[in-house]
Amino acid sequence: MFQTLKYVYEIYKEKSFSRAAKNLYISQPSLSATIKKLEQEIGVTIFDRSTTPIQLTDAGKVYLETTKKILELQSNLESYLQDYTEMKTGTLKLAAPHFIASYLLAFLISAFNSRYPGIQLQVNVASTPELQEKLLDCEIDLVIDSSTFDEKLYTSYPLMEEHLLLAVPTQYEINQKLKKYRMTAEDVCNGIHRRPNCPSVSPHVFQDCTFLLLNKGHSMNDFASAVFEKYQFVPKNTMYLDQLMTSYNLVKQQIGVAFVSDTAIKRTQVEPGAYLYRVEAPHDRRVVYLAHKKNRYVSRAMREFVSISQDLFPLTPEESITSDKFETE
């Protein structure tokens, strides 16, 4: 029964029999036959096959809601029973956006795996909206992301604070007018931007530059939109990208300016090509969280992963400052 419910759910997610069959590693004719048999047994049609993409019928919507509840109960039961294995076996499903998966999640996985090698880790990489939806549907156990998690729906654990900066190509003439504001990647690695007396600049002065923005769904896109709204300007030229590191690398290739996190700068080689600026912006700091669905069973593997992560990335104290730049006179 559970297998058939998973088939129904996969078709609902993909809105396609062919894509669902590919994800389930079965043939499309076999999947179609299974669903047709199910519909005959229960006496209602679950999917409207006349539409593109495939949609649920009214009866199918009711069936799916119950399916989700059953699959969640099954997932909770598996997690509960897994705790009796003393972390020798089991599965933990993790997810993160691309950048965090590459530079933070990989490090956390290594630390967890060295302590609990018997736990099989599954990793899903997707955009923030997709991740939160998967979290609610219990497709994944934990998400690590810098987005805002609705406390009514999720339980979140703070890991680390990021500062958001503007990266500007070194060859842009505007840098000469902003010498007292600009920083190098080395300055950021030394924590200069975290000093209370580190000066910030109005983003408005860069309005004539080409902005390299992340696509909608990324928290950095939300931040950029808030900046443009506050200063009431729209960039004359924009280029939309899907990954933070791509935008930062394009800045260093002198293509345009981009909002980046200090984590991105610290996790790459310190090399020339970009100046960094603190900007006068709302919410120029954000917290990276681990989160899971609220009121679900939290397995020991989940608790241990959260604990290890918080030990490796404590939110406080602030990192030490080693440079004298912007020292108060």
Secondary structure, DSSP 8 states (H G I E B T S, - for coil): -HHHHHHHHHHHHHT-HHHHHHHHTS-HHHHHHHHHHHHHHHTS--EETTSSS-EE-HHHHHHHHHHHHHHHHHHHHHHHHHGGGTTSS-EEEEEE-HHHIIIIIHHHHHHHHHH-TTSEEEEEE--HHHHHHHHHTTS-SEEEESS---TTTEEEEEEEEEEEEEEEETT-THHHHTTTT-B-HHHHHTTGGGSTT--EE-GGGGTTSEEEEE-TTSHHHHHHHHHHHHHT---SEEEEES-HHHHHHHHHTTS-BEEEEHHHHHTS---SSEEEEEE--TT-EEEEEEEEETTS---HHHHHHHHHHHHHS-S-S-------TT---
